[in-house]
Amino acid sequence: MKLNTTFLALLCVLAAGSTGAADNALPPLPAEAIVAAPALLTIDVELDGRNVSAEIENASNPLLVMETTRGDLLLELLPAEAPATVQNFLGLAEGTKGFVDPYTSAEEMRPFYDGLVFHRVVDGFVIQAGSPDATPDGGPGYAIADEINATSLGLDQMQLLDPEGYPNPVLGIRSPEDFQKRVLEPLYAQMGITSKSALESRVAEVEDRLRTMTMKQANELLGYRYIDSVQSRAPLRGVIGMANSGPDSNGSQFFITLADAPWLTGKHTIFGKVRAGFDTMDAIGKVRVDAQGRPLQDITILSVRRIEAAGATPTIPAAQFE
């Protein structure tokens, strides 16, 4: 649908305020989405054949060593923040949850992640794995719901537009077309606007909705459903989140953030944190990839095994999550 001149002008302002596409500068994460870190515990763990110290949040949280062909990662899962997601990941990792093999269409039950590759690597953004056939759409043959609390992320307090009409950085808007697809079209659908004439008669109403809309409401227009029974955290560097193709489409694919990624806020379930092996994480992020982001040389997950947080001792609380 073509927009009238009023909204074309608004979109031009919005696009001008989103300079990321031109200079690749990443906007900072809004303060509302950053929560204070709890006191941490220090543990000793063996990674890559050597003992290292690592900080964790809770000795009762599942701790996993992910062994890859590029080195080991220590992962702390967060069941209080994403209980069903953690249960799903552990079930797949330990071979206690069935999945559909994409090659045989048969249901199997074995350690799912062993032997899979990191099929997507974007330097400065994410490393991604968990696709059984190494394709963007690969999964376990089922989907689980998101576990995200928009209120704890501050999305209910973040306005879609600032007073001058610039988009919130959490939107990740790169162009007028992007804004129209991700904001305007869902809004028109909700309001029952299906023609140019209908839009022209309700311009003031639409503009009022845009000016008063929160980020939570904007995401809900896209189909996201939020819950209050968990406490969610922002997608800062080193978190583990579920990769998906939209609301409630989680399966087996996961990503690890190489840097803060504010535009993912409220759209992906965060269920864990890398606690050691950051050198490995960053090294994977620097490998050469093809045009689709797949490493030219496979980086394979060899095993994902659970360990105990033996000898955990208190340490000084950090100001915020890494």
Salt bridges, closest charged atoms under 4 A:
GLU57 OE2 - ARG233 NH1 2.80
GLU57 OE2 - ARG275 NH2 2.66
GLU76 OE1 - ARG275 NE 2.88
GLU81 OE2 - ARG233 NH2 2.45
GLU94 OE2 - ARG306 NE 2.89
ASP101 OD2 - ARG110 NH2 3.31
GLU108 OE1 - ARG110 NE 2.65
ASP123 OD1 - LYS286 NZ 3.33
ASP178 OD2 - ARG182 NH1 3.00
GLU205 OE1 - ARG202 NE 2.98
GLU207 OE2 - ARG211 NH2 3.94
ASP248 OD2 - ARG225 NH2 2.41
ASP279 OD2 - ARG50 NH2 3.79
ASP282 OD1 - ARG237 NH1 2.96
ASP298 OD1 - ARG294 NH2 3.11
GLU322 OE1 - LYS273 NZ 3.78
